[in-house]
Amino acid sequence: MSSLLPPCPEPEEKIGEPQQLIQLGTAGDEPCLRADAARNRARLLDAAARLIAEHGAAGVTMEAVAAAANVGKGTVFRRFGDRTGLLMALLDHAEQKMQAAFLGGPPPLGPGAPPVERLRAFGIALLRRLADELDLQLAAEAAAERRYSVPAHRVQHSHVVLLLRQTLPHADHELLAHTLMGYLNPVLVHHLTRQCGVPMARLENGWSDLVDRITAGG
């Protein structure tokens, strides 16, 4: 009765560095944009990001973004459809930058550093991103039944699995990755920083300590 449960089965295919960034939206959401349209979209997203930093996600309305970007309200609606579309575009933009950094950016976050160093850098980078956009992350938090199937989460989890496999070849990488990703949950970060007053420096040090303890056997 007390025997250990068997580990999760290994995936049929080895997990490697994904070759393309996975977006939050559907493939048809973002056709190739003309240069001027792309610049306008970036300007709107920058304006929305500033509003979130200053007033939180609740302060982001289509009207406020239009005023901050000095464009007509209709331009914002045509570009993003509605407020939900705007928030998802913001998350998608930030996620693409994050994925570009850990998949192909400079070390230690990107390739070229030892896997443990990359794991430390990944968690610290994600914690800092969460601190910058915590209200937005909470507003977009998926329901429990699909929280772990969101494309962005799957890519991040797969990346952690890959680094663990390189460090601890005989461990249960899937479950260890879930353990580590739990530390990087926006709800937990909100509780610790906003409700408990834990400074970000302590969270970052705690992440590095957790990584070192888990990977000590490697």
Beta strands, then each sheet from edge to edge (+ up, - down):
end
